Amino acid sequence: MTTTSIGILGGTFDPVHFGHLRAALEIKQILQLDKMHFIPCRSPVHKDSDTVASAQQRLAMLNIAVTGVNGFVVDDREILKDRPSYMLDTLKNMRQDFADAPLCLLLGSDAFLQLPTWHNWRELLDYAHIIVMTRPGYPLRFDDELKDYFEQNKLDDYDNLKDNTAGFIYVQEISAIDISATNIRALLRANVTPRYLLPDDVLAYITQHAIY
């Protein structure tokens, strides 16, 4: 029996843009994952400020962005919760739904370096692999605690990810696309078009609803 392998990309997606979408596509293709789940959080716990777009608007923008893309799935499990989003709880919930599936949590290098600030972060590998996405020319620089964690759990060959449902850290370099949702929102507030930084249909939705 073939087991489905699943990538997981969480975030606020306020709004979703080509940086998110291209990174997810590259990881899906390189690691030969069957599905890529985009999981927008309801209430971010690692951000300094609240989201601008509502949960339902961010969900709608994601659905628009991934329409017609094979294997891309918008997962609303965090949006449906009436409490802050902790990735560990999300992974536990996903493991209930996909008991035998390799789960691969995608983290940018900056997010990975902040891992010790996350809720019960050492338990994440009990439920998923961690895929650290790096940019060319930007090597990872750890503090001692995270360096030990990385060295104990790193995997050098991504082919072995699918042989295990969870438990390893793999580093994958992806294209350097420097797009930020913060910058997109700033452009919109300044009445400057952010076209070509995000899908046209998403921009049309933002304009229609005057979100930012």
MDAnalysis code that builds the backbone (N, CA, C; Angstrom):
import MDAnalysis as mda
import numpy as np

u = mda.Universe.empty(636, n_residues=212, atom_resindex=np.repeat(np.arange(212), 3), trajectory=True)
u.add_TopologyAttr("name", ["N", "CA", "C"] * 212)
u.add_TopologyAttr("resid", np.arange(1, 213))
u.add_TopologyAttr("resname", ["MET", "THR", "THR", "THR", "SER", "ILE", "GLY", "ILE", "LEU", "GLY", "GLY", "THR", "PHE", "ASP", "PRO", "VAL", "HIS", "PHE", "GLY", "HIS", "LEU", "ARG", "ALA", "ALA", "LEU", "GLU", "ILE", "LYS", "GLN", "ILE", "LEU", "GLN", "LEU", "ASP", "LYS", "MET", "HIS", "PHE", "ILE", "PRO", "CYS", "ARG", "SER", "PRO", "VAL", "HIS", "LYS", "ASP", "SER", "ASP", "THR", "VAL", "ALA", "SER", "ALA", "GLN", "GLN", "ARG", "LEU", "ALA", "MET", "LEU", "ASN", "ILE", "ALA", "VAL", "THR", "GLY", "VAL", "ASN", "GLY", "PHE", "VAL", "VAL", "ASP", "ASP", "ARG", "GLU", "ILE", "LEU", "LYS", "ASP", "ARG", "PRO", "SER", "TYR", "MET", "LEU", "ASP", "THR", "LEU", "LYS", "ASN", "MET", "ARG", "GLN", "ASP", "PHE", "ALA", "ASP", "ALA", "PRO", "LEU", "CYS", "LEU", "LEU", "LEU", "GLY", "SER", "ASP", "ALA", "PHE", "LEU", "GLN", "LEU", "PRO", "THR", "TRP", "HIS", "ASN", "TRP", "ARG", "GLU", "LEU", "LEU", "ASP", "TYR", "ALA", "HIS", "ILE", "ILE", "VAL", "MET", "THR", "ARG", "PRO", "GLY", "TYR", "PRO", "LEU", "ARG", "PHE", "ASP", "ASP", "GLU", "LEU", "LYS", "ASP", "TYR", "PHE", "GLU", "GLN", "ASN", "LYS", "LEU", "ASP", "ASP", "TYR", "ASP", "ASN", "LEU", "LYS", "ASP", "ASN", "THR", "ALA", "GLY", "PHE", "ILE", "TYR", "VAL", "GLN", "GLU", "ILE", "SER", "ALA", "ILE", "ASP", "ILE", "SER", "ALA", "THR", "ASN", "ILE", "ARG", "ALA", "LEU", "LEU", "ARG", "ALA", "ASN", "VAL", "THR", "PRO", "ARG", "TYR", "LEU", "LEU", "PRO", "ASP", "ASP", "VAL", "LEU", "ALA", "TYR", "ILE", "THR", "GLN", "HIS", "ALA", "ILE", "TYR"])
u.atoms.positions = np.array([
    [0.843, -1.192, 0.000],
    [0.000, 0.000, 0.000],
    [0.881, 1.247, 0.000],
    [0.579, 2.204, -0.870],
    [1.337, 3.435, -0.972],
    [0.884, 4.417, 0.102],
    [1.839, 4.991, 0.799],
    [1.536, 5.967, 1.841],
    [1.699, 7.375, 1.283],
    [0.732, 8.222, 1.555],
    [0.782, 9.604, 1.097],
    [1.727, 10.410, 1.975],
    [2.624, 11.147, 1.357],
    [3.530, 12.028, 2.097],
    [3.000, 13.453, 2.013],
    [3.071, 14.167, 3.129],
    [2.404, 15.456, 3.237],
    [3.361, 16.536, 3.744],
    [3.428, 17.626, 3.021],
    [4.146, 18.806, 3.473],
    [3.183, 19.732, 4.203],
    [3.704, 20.505, 5.134],
    [2.880, 21.406, 5.941],
    [3.539, 22.783, 5.973],
    [2.809, 23.784, 5.490],
    [3.307, 25.155, 5.555],
    [2.283, 25.994, 6.309],
    [2.661, 26.425, 7.508],
    [1.777, 27.245, 8.315],
    [2.181, 28.705, 8.256],
    [1.286, 29.559, 8.720],
    [1.596, 30.978, 8.755],
    [0.348, 31.827, 8.823],
    [0.548, 33.125, 8.812],
    [-0.613, 34.014, 8.821],
    [-1.168, 34.200, 7.411],
    [-0.275, 34.189, 6.403],
    [-0.691, 34.392, 5.012],
    [-1.536, 35.668, 4.901],
    [-0.919, 36.783, 5.289],
    [-1.643, 38.053, 5.416],
    [-0.998, 39.147, 4.560],
    [-0.994, 39.013, 3.208],
    [-1.655, 37.974, 2.403],
    [-0.669, 36.903, 1.934],
    [-1.214, 35.824, 1.362],
    [-0.387, 34.815, 0.694],
    [0.273, 35.468, -0.517],
    [1.529, 35.082, -0.806],
    [2.244, 35.672, -1.942],
    [3.128, 34.620, -2.602],
    [3.831, 35.044, -3.656],
    [4.618, 34.091, -4.432],
    [5.794, 33.520, -3.645],
    [6.267, 34.206, -2.614],
    [7.308, 33.632, -1.773],
    [6.825, 32.361, -1.100],
    [5.597, 32.403, -0.547],
    [5.006, 31.198, 0.048],
    [4.812, 30.105, -0.992],
    [4.202, 30.484, -2.112],
    [3.771, 29.504, -3.102],
    [4.947, 28.840, -3.807],
    [5.968, 29.621, -4.145],
    [7.121, 29.050, -4.828],
    [7.913, 28.132, -3.899],
    [8.088, 28.540, -2.654],
    [8.807, 27.693, -1.696],
    [8.086, 26.355, -1.524],
    [6.767, 26.417, -1.372],
    [5.992, 25.188, -1.191],
    [6.107, 24.282, -2.412],
    [6.051, 24.878, -3.603],
    [6.138, 24.083, -4.824],
    [7.512, 23.436, -4.964],
    [8.564, 24.191, -4.687],
    [9.915, 23.628, -4.805],
    [10.111, 22.467, -3.839],
    [9.701, 22.641, -2.593],
    [9.859, 21.559, -1.615],
    [9.026, 20.345, -2.024],
    [7.814, 20.566, -2.469],
    [6.959, 19.456, -2.905],
    [7.615, 18.674, -4.034],
    [8.197, 19.402, -4.988],
    [8.814, 18.736, -6.129],
    [10.122, 18.046, -5.746],
    [10.978, 18.751, -5.015],
    [12.283, 18.189, -4.677],
    [12.148, 16.949, -3.796],
    [11.297, 17.038, -2.776],
    [11.129, 15.911, -1.851],
    [10.101, 14.907, -2.329],
    [9.482, 15.197, -3.488],
    [8.491, 14.300, -4.097],
    [7.351, 13.995, -3.121],
    [6.825, 15.062, -2.527],
    [5.696, 14.924, -1.620],
    [4.397, 14.835, -2.429],
    [3.437, 14.130, -1.893],
    [2.166, 13.967, -2.604],
    [1.245, 15.167, -2.412],
    [1.256, 15.733, -1.209],
    [0.369, 16.850, -0.886],
    [1.153, 17.941, -0.169],
    [0.680, 19.163, -0.311],
    [1.220, 20.273, 0.452],
    [0.049, 20.989, 1.098],
    [-0.031, 20.942, 2.438],
    [-1.110, 21.577, 3.182],
    [-0.699, 22.969, 3.632],
    [-1.457, 23.965, 3.222],
    [-1.278, 25.338, 3.697],
    [-2.228, 25.530, 4.874],
    [-1.666, 25.848, 6.034],
    [-2.482, 25.939, 7.251],
    [-2.403, 27.352, 7.817],
    [-3.378, 28.196, 7.493],
    [-3.380, 29.539, 8.079],
    [-3.759, 29.486, 9.549],
    [-3.036, 30.221, 10.369],
    [-3.348, 30.231, 11.795],
    [-4.495, 31.195, 12.074],
    [-5.255, 30.899, 13.104],
    [-6.359, 31.781, 13.490],
    [-5.835, 32.998, 14.239],
    [-4.986, 32.729, 15.226],
    [-4.448, 33.801, 16.059],
    [-2.973, 33.523, 16.293],
    [-2.078, 34.274, 15.653],
    [-0.641, 33.974, 15.754],
    [-0.106, 34.180, 17.166],
    [0.772, 33.278, 17.577],
    [1.377, 33.392, 18.907],
    [2.848, 33.799, 18.835],
    [3.427, 33.826, 17.632],
    [4.840, 34.180, 17.488],
    [5.025, 35.498, 16.760],
    [3.947, 36.244, 16.558],
    [4.033, 37.531, 15.885],
    [3.883, 38.657, 16.916],
    [4.467, 39.806, 16.600],
    [4.376, 40.945, 17.510],
    [3.028, 41.655, 17.414],
    [2.313, 41.450, 16.309],
    [1.036, 42.139, 16.136],
    [0.008, 41.180, 15.552],
    [-1.251, 41.581, 15.647],
    [-2.326, 40.768, 15.106],
    [-2.335, 40.854, 13.584],
    [-3.071, 39.936, 12.971],
    [-3.240, 39.981, 11.528],
    [-4.146, 41.149, 11.153],
    [-4.039, 41.586, 9.911],
    [-4.890, 42.654, 9.395],
    [-6.146, 42.054, 8.771],
    [-5.962, 41.133, 7.849],
    [-7.103, 40.447, 7.246],
    [-7.713, 39.490, 8.260],
    [-9.012, 39.290, 8.152],
    [-9.683, 38.346, 9.045],
    [-9.273, 36.922, 8.706],
    [-9.573, 36.015, 9.602],
    [-9.262, 34.605, 9.361],
    [-9.943, 34.116, 8.091],
    [-11.193, 34.471, 7.906],
    [-11.923, 34.013, 6.725],
    [-11.381, 34.648, 5.446],
    [-10.932, 35.895, 5.521],
    [-10.335, 36.519, 4.343],
    [-9.014, 35.860, 3.969],
    [-8.196, 35.554, 4.965],
    [-6.916, 34.893, 4.687],
    [-7.140, 33.496, 4.124],
    [-8.165, 32.826, 4.626],
    [-8.518, 31.511, 4.106],
    [-8.987, 31.624, 2.657],
    [-9.794, 32.623, 2.382],
    [-10.301, 32.827, 1.019],
    [-9.161, 33.128, 0.050],
    [-8.201, 33.959, 0.473],
    [-7.077, 34.290, -0.396],
    [-6.233, 33.060, -0.703],
    [-6.047, 32.210, 0.285],
    [-5.307, 30.967, 0.046],
    [-6.037, 30.071, -0.939],
    [-7.337, 29.938, -0.774],
    [-8.112, 29.110, -1.695],
    [-8.010, 29.627, -3.119],
    [-8.041, 30.954, -3.273],
    [-7.883, 31.547, -4.598],
    [-6.502, 31.223, -5.162],
    [-5.481, 31.340, -4.315],
    [-4.092, 31.183, -4.766],
    [-3.766, 29.770, -5.226],
    [-4.358, 28.767, -4.618],
    [-3.972, 27.381, -4.924],
    [-4.950, 26.678, -5.859],
    [-5.979, 27.377, -6.282],
    [-6.952, 26.758, -7.190],
    [-6.259, 26.216, -8.436],
    [-6.495, 24.947, -8.712],
    [-5.950, 24.327, -9.900],
    [-4.528, 23.815, -9.779],
    [-3.901, 23.986, -8.617],
    [-2.528, 23.505, -8.428],
    [-2.573, 22.091, -7.848],
    [-2.067, 21.137, -8.579],
    [-2.128, 19.736, -8.179],
    [-1.391, 19.493, -6.863],
    [-2.104, 18.927, -5.898],
    [-1.486, 18.564, -4.625],
    [-1.475, 19.660, -3.586],
    [-1.850, 20.878, -3.946],
    [-1.930, 21.966, -2.976],
    [-3.288, 21.932, -2.286],
    [-3.262, 21.930, -0.955],
    [-4.484, 21.807, -0.156],
    [-4.531, 22.927, 0.873],
    [-5.645, 23.627, 0.956],
    [-5.850, 24.605, 2.022],
    [-6.517, 23.895, 3.186],
    [-5.874, 23.927, 4.335],
    [-6.300, 23.175, 5.516],
    [-6.765, 24.176, 6.575],
    [-8.044, 24.114, 6.931],
    [-8.622, 25.126, 7.823],
    [-8.680, 24.705, 9.286],
    [-7.929, 23.683, 9.679],
    [-8.062, 23.140, 11.034],
    [-7.700, 24.169, 12.116],
    [-6.752, 25.068, 11.854],
    [-6.416, 26.084, 12.855],
    [-7.423, 27.240, 12.840],
    [-7.905, 27.576, 11.667],
    [-8.909, 28.637, 11.552],
    [-10.162, 28.281, 12.341],
    [-10.508, 27.004, 12.360],
    [-11.737, 26.562, 13.015],
    [-11.625, 26.535, 14.536],
    [-10.391, 26.662, 15.054],
    [-10.209, 26.674, 16.502],
    [-10.490, 28.066, 17.063],
    [-11.051, 28.115, 18.240],
    [-11.312, 29.403, 18.884],
    [-10.251, 29.672, 19.953],
    [-8.987, 29.539, 19.546],
    [-7.881, 29.762, 20.483],
    [-6.594, 29.934, 19.678],
    [-5.530, 30.410, 20.304],
    [-4.269, 30.588, 19.584],
    [-3.770, 29.285, 18.959],
    [-3.001, 29.446, 17.898],
    [-2.536, 28.293, 17.131],
    [-1.135, 27.876, 17.574],
    [-1.022, 26.698, 18.138],
    [0.276, 26.114, 18.463],
    [0.548, 24.984, 17.484],
    [1.711, 25.018, 16.820],
    [2.003, 24.029, 15.794],
    [2.024, 22.608, 16.355],
    [2.468, 22.452, 17.589],
    [2.486, 21.111, 18.165],
    [1.081, 20.527, 18.212],
    [0.099, 21.313, 18.626],
    [-1.286, 20.828, 18.668],
    [-1.785, 20.492, 17.272],
    [-1.394, 21.308, 16.300],
    [-1.805, 21.052, 14.910],
    [-1.215, 19.745, 14.404],
    [0.052, 19.504, 14.711],
    [0.685, 18.263, 14.260],
    [0.055, 17.042, 14.930],
    [-0.278, 17.170, 16.199],
    [-0.966, 16.063, 16.882],
    [-2.295, 15.763, 16.207],
    [-3.005, 16.820, 15.845],
    [-4.299, 16.661, 15.182],
    [-4.139, 16.050, 13.798],
    [-3.126, 16.471, 13.083],
    [-2.876, 15.903, 11.756],
    [-2.464, 14.434, 11.849],
    [-1.719, 14.114, 12.884],
    [-1.304, 12.722, 13.051],
    [-2.501, 11.804, 13.284],
    [-3.544, 12.322, 13.913],
    [-4.764, 11.541, 14.071],
    [-5.420, 11.271, 12.721],
    [-5.349, 12.262, 11.827],
    [-5.967, 12.117, 10.504],
    [-5.112, 11.307, 9.545],
    [-3.786, 11.400, 9.709],
    [-2.855, 10.741, 8.780],
    [-1.866, 9.903, 9.585],
    [-2.374, 8.823, 10.151],
    [-1.601, 8.045, 11.126],
    [-0.293, 7.498, 10.567],
    [-0.288, 7.081, 9.303],
    [0.885, 6.409, 8.744],
    [1.638, 7.263, 7.732],
    [1.264, 8.502, 7.609],
    [1.861, 9.360, 6.585],
    [3.100, 10.081, 7.096],
    [4.168, 10.128, 6.307],
    [5.268, 11.030, 6.643],
    [4.761, 12.467, 6.572],
    [4.921, 13.203, 7.660],
    [4.532, 14.606, 7.710],
    [5.798, 15.456, 7.727],
    [5.851, 16.473, 6.876],
    [7.040, 17.308, 6.763],
    [6.668, 18.761, 7.015],
    [7.092, 19.291, 8.154],
    [6.803, 20.667, 8.521],
    [7.853, 21.588, 7.918],
    [7.431, 22.516, 7.068],
    [8.344, 23.440, 6.415],
    [8.565, 24.674, 7.286],
    [9.832, 24.998, 7.505],
    [10.179, 26.197, 8.266],
    [11.271, 26.956, 7.524],
    [11.102, 28.264, 7.386],
    [12.204, 29.072, 6.897],
    [13.323, 29.062, 7.911],
    [14.524, 29.396, 7.482],
    [15.672, 29.321, 8.394],
    [15.495, 30.252, 9.591],
    [14.906, 31.429, 9.365],
    [14.685, 32.358, 10.486],
    [13.742, 31.745, 11.524],
    [12.667, 31.120, 11.043],
    [11.710, 30.486, 11.956],
    [12.363, 29.328, 12.702],
    [13.201, 28.570, 12.002],
    [13.859, 27.438, 12.656],
    [14.781, 27.914, 13.776],
    [15.478, 29.013, 13.547],
    [16.385, 29.523, 14.569],
    [15.638, 30.043, 15.796],
    [14.347, 30.335, 15.628],
    [13.511, 30.772, 16.752],
    [12.788, 29.604, 17.422],
    [13.068, 28.392, 16.978],
    [12.331, 27.225, 17.468],
    [12.303, 27.097, 18.995],
    [13.395, 27.389, 19.709],
    [13.354, 27.256, 21.168],
    [12.338, 28.167, 21.857],
    [11.774, 29.122, 21.143],
    [10.732, 29.977, 21.734],
    [9.340, 29.387, 21.531],
    [9.243, 28.281, 20.791],
    [7.946, 27.692, 20.482],
    [7.448, 26.827, 21.638],
    [6.162, 26.652, 21.686],
    [5.497, 25.834, 22.705],
    [5.934, 24.367, 22.588],
    [6.580, 23.838, 23.640],
    [7.018, 22.432, 23.682],
    [7.709, 22.010, 22.378],
    [8.654, 22.818, 21.957],
    [9.251, 22.640, 20.632],
    [9.974, 21.310, 20.429],
    [10.510, 20.764, 21.498],
    [11.243, 19.511, 21.343],
    [10.332, 18.330, 20.980],
    [9.052, 18.483, 21.169],
    [8.108, 17.408, 20.845],
    [7.686, 17.410, 19.376],
    [8.030, 18.443, 18.635],
    [7.586, 18.530, 17.239],
    [8.017, 17.315, 16.431],
    [9.248, 16.855, 16.645],
    [9.763, 15.728, 15.869],
    [9.094, 14.400, 16.232],
    [8.308, 14.386, 17.301],
    [7.547, 13.178, 17.621],
    [6.411, 12.971, 16.626],
    [6.049, 14.043, 15.921],
    [4.881, 13.988, 15.042],
    [5.182, 14.292, 13.584],
    [6.332, 14.895, 13.314],
    [6.656, 15.264, 11.933],
    [8.163, 15.394, 11.754],
    [8.585, 15.383, 10.499],
    [9.931, 15.824, 10.155],
    [9.916, 17.346, 10.082],
    [11.069, 17.968, 10.200],
    [11.196, 19.407, 9.987],
    [12.079, 19.634, 8.763],
    [11.550, 20.369, 7.804],
    [12.304, 20.737, 6.610],
    [12.690, 22.205, 6.746],
    [13.986, 22.462, 6.854],
    [14.478, 23.828, 7.011],
    [14.825, 24.375, 5.624],
    [14.138, 25.445, 5.251],
    [14.347, 26.037, 3.928],
    [15.358, 27.169, 4.042],
    [16.462, 27.046, 3.322],
    [17.510, 28.055, 3.352],
    [17.644, 28.725, 1.991],
    [18.250, 29.913, 2.012],
    [18.502, 30.645, 0.776],
    [19.974, 30.547, 0.423],
    [20.312, 30.626, -0.860],
    [21.722, 30.568, -1.264],
    [22.544, 31.650, -0.562],
    [23.667, 31.243, -0.003],
    [24.566, 32.198, 0.629],
    [24.235, 32.551, 2.062],
    [23.207, 31.897, 2.622],
    [22.817, 32.189, 4.008],
    [22.841, 30.905, 4.838],
    [24.018, 30.492, 5.309],
    [24.110, 29.262, 6.102],
    [23.432, 29.418, 7.458],
    [23.016, 28.310, 8.016],
    [22.399, 28.322, 9.339],
    [23.457, 28.599, 10.404],
    [23.089, 29.420, 11.361],
    [23.993, 29.714, 12.473],
    [23.219, 29.482, 13.768],
    [23.629, 28.452, 14.512],
    [22.877, 28.025, 15.683],
    [23.478, 28.552, 16.980],
    [22.607, 28.635, 18.005],
    [23.153, 28.694, 19.354],
    [23.399, 27.253, 19.795],
    [24.028, 27.062, 20.937],
    [24.449, 25.715, 21.338],
    [23.261, 24.764, 21.504],
    [22.175, 25.258, 22.092],
    [21.024, 24.391, 22.345],
    [20.436, 23.865, 21.043],
    [20.236, 24.734, 20.088],
    [19.632, 24.320, 18.823],
    [20.626, 23.524, 17.977],
    [21.909, 23.836, 18.094],
    [22.921, 23.085, 17.342],
    [22.919, 21.626, 17.767],
    [22.856, 21.352, 19.057],
    [22.818, 19.970, 19.538],
    [21.569, 19.255, 19.040],
    [20.440, 19.946, 19.088],
    [19.166, 19.385, 18.627],
    [19.252, 19.033, 17.142],
    [19.843, 19.941, 16.369],
    [19.992, 19.716, 14.934],
    [20.925, 18.541, 14.653],
    [22.071, 18.518, 15.296],
    [23.058, 17.471, 15.037],
    [22.527, 16.089, 15.400],
    [21.711, 16.019, 16.457],
    [21.165, 14.736, 16.895],
    [20.097, 14.191, 15.961],
    [19.459, 15.067, 15.192],
    [18.292, 14.648, 14.420],
    [18.394, 14.895, 12.921],
    [19.515, 15.428, 12.451],
    [19.612, 15.790, 11.040],
    [19.670, 14.549, 10.151],
    [19.188, 14.747, 8.930],
    [19.175, 13.696, 7.919],
    [19.879, 14.244, 6.689],
    [20.762, 13.440, 6.090],
    [21.525, 13.916, 4.945],
    [20.903, 13.550, 3.608],
    [20.032, 12.559, 3.587],
    [19.436, 12.079, 2.342],
    [17.919, 12.142, 2.447],
    [17.299, 12.991, 1.639],
    [15.852, 13.163, 1.761],
    [15.064, 11.916, 1.360],
    [15.691, 11.001, 0.627],
    [14.991, 9.753, 0.269],
    [14.551, 8.991, 1.506],
    [15.264, 9.185, 2.619],
    [14.928, 8.460, 3.846],
    [13.760, 9.084, 4.609],
    [13.327, 10.283, 4.205],
    [12.210, 10.910, 4.901],
    [10.950, 10.065, 4.812],
    [10.717, 9.488, 3.648],
    [9.479, 8.734, 3.444],
    [9.507, 7.364, 4.120],
    [10.678, 6.968, 4.581],
    [10.773, 5.684, 5.293],
    [10.376, 5.823, 6.755],
    [10.171, 7.051, 7.199],
    [9.790, 7.329, 8.588],
    [8.677, 8.370, 8.588],
    [7.764, 8.252, 9.532],
    [6.652, 9.202, 9.580],
    [7.048, 10.528, 10.210],
    [8.122, 10.536, 10.998],
    [8.532, 11.737, 11.730],
    [9.942, 11.524, 12.273],
    [10.513, 12.595, 12.866],
    [11.721, 12.398, 13.659],
    [13.013, 12.987, 13.142],
    [13.014, 13.534, 11.913],
    [14.280, 14.011, 11.357],
    [14.194, 15.472, 10.918],
    [15.375, 16.096, 10.820],
    [15.504, 17.458, 10.309],
    [16.296, 17.392, 9.008],
    [15.754, 17.991, 7.973],
    [16.445, 18.008, 6.679],
    [16.522, 19.447, 6.183],
    [17.682, 19.859, 5.699],
    [17.892, 21.217, 5.198],
    [17.854, 21.200, 3.674],
    [17.027, 22.073, 3.098],
    [16.913, 22.162, 1.647],
    [17.021, 23.618, 1.200],
    [17.946, 23.860, 0.309],
    [18.084, 25.202, -0.259],
    [16.998, 25.425, -1.303],
    [16.388, 26.607, -1.274],
    [15.352, 26.952, -2.250],
    [15.707, 28.282, -2.906],
    [14.959, 28.633, -3.934],
    [15.208, 29.891, -4.632],
    [15.051, 31.079, -3.681],
    [15.894, 32.065, -3.858],
    [15.827, 33.269, -3.027],
    [14.789, 34.216, -3.616],
    [13.611, 34.235, -3.010],
    [12.548, 35.150, -3.439],
    [12.205, 36.032, -2.244],
    [12.666, 37.257, -2.286],
    [12.543, 38.146, -1.126],
    [11.249, 38.958, -1.218],
    [10.162, 38.311, -0.835],
    [8.852, 38.958, -0.812],
    [8.311, 38.830, 0.603],
    [7.734, 39.906, 1.122],
    [7.146, 39.834, 2.451],
    [5.731, 40.372, 2.429],
    [4.879, 39.772, 3.240],
    [3.510, 40.258, 3.367],
    [3.489, 41.669, 3.948],
    [4.421, 41.943, 4.843],
    [4.502, 43.287, 5.430],
    [4.725, 44.337, 4.354],
    [5.623, 44.049, 3.422],
    [5.904, 44.992, 2.340],
    [4.702, 45.143, 1.411],
    [4.028, 44.046, 1.126],
    [2.833, 44.111, 0.269],
    [1.771, 45.003, 0.912],
    [1.554, 44.830, 2.203],
    [0.568, 45.664, 2.893],
    [0.980, 47.141, 2.864],
    [2.276, 47.402, 3.018],
    [2.761, 48.782, 2.996],
    [2.548, 49.404, 1.617],
    [2.792, 48.652, 0.566],
    [2.569, 49.153, -0.788],
    [1.100, 49.504, -0.998],
    [0.225, 48.628, -0.545],
    [-1.203, 48.869, -0.713],
    [-1.653, 50.106, 0.066],
    [-1.120, 50.268, 1.276],
    [-1.474, 51.460, 2.065],
    [-0.995, 52.746, 1.384],
    [0.112, 52.631, 0.624],
    [0.658, 53.786, -0.087],
    [0.044, 53.947, -1.473],
    [-0.951, 53.118, -1.764],
    [-1.630, 53.156, -3.061],
    [-0.672, 52.849, -4.212],
    [0.268, 51.945, -3.940],
    [1.216, 51.465, -4.946],
    [0.904, 49.995, -5.211],
    [0.810, 49.609, -6.475],
    [0.415, 48.241, -6.765],
    [1.502, 47.228, -6.397],
    [1.135, 46.125, -5.752],
    [2.080, 45.047, -5.478],
    [1.990, 43.938, -6.538],
    [1.481, 44.270, -7.704],
    [1.332, 43.260, -8.751],
    [2.669, 42.574, -9.037],
    [2.590, 41.283, -9.351],
    [3.728, 40.397, -9.593],
    [4.422, 39.943, -8.314],
    [3.937, 40.391, -7.155],
    [4.426, 39.849, -5.885],
    [3.480, 38.777, -5.344],
    [2.276, 38.734, -5.876],
    [1.260, 37.773, -5.450],
    [0.344, 37.510, -6.632],
    [-0.444, 36.440, -6.593],
    [-1.315, 36.124, -7.732],
    [-2.296, 37.253, -8.028],
    [-2.559, 37.476, -9.304],
    [-3.470, 38.541, -9.715],
    [-4.857, 38.374, -9.093],
    [-5.336, 37.135, -9.022],
    [-6.672, 36.905, -8.470],
    [-6.726, 37.233, -6.974],
    [-5.625, 37.008, -6.282],
    [-5.563, 37.372, -4.863],
    [-5.573, 38.886, -4.729],
    [-4.818, 39.575, -5.580],
    [-4.803, 41.032, -5.557],
    [-6.193, 41.594, -5.867],
    [-6.881, 40.966, -6.807],
    [-8.234, 41.419, -7.135],
    [-9.169, 41.268, -5.942],
    [-9.016, 40.174, -5.217],
    [-9.838, 39.947, -4.003],
    [-9.533, 41.003, -2.957],
    [-8.264, 41.296, -2.754],
    [-7.860, 42.319, -1.781],
    [-8.459, 43.668, -2.153],
    [-8.384, 44.016, -3.428],
    [-8.912, 45.287, -3.897],
    [-10.430, 45.353, -3.747],
    [-11.079, 44.263, -4.127],
    [-12.539, 44.203, -4.044],
    [-13.041, 44.420, -2.633],
    [-12.328, 43.853, -1.657],
    [-12.774, 43.912, -0.278],
    [-12.062, 44.993, 0.549],
    [-11.175, 45.749, -0.134],
    [-10.452, 46.845, 0.537],
    [-9.844, 46.388, 1.859],
    [-9.100, 45.289, 1.818],
    [-8.618, 44.652, 3.049],
    [-7.506, 45.467, 3.711],
    [-6.572, 45.955, 2.917],
    [-5.418, 46.622, 3.518],
    [-5.435, 48.131, 3.272],
])
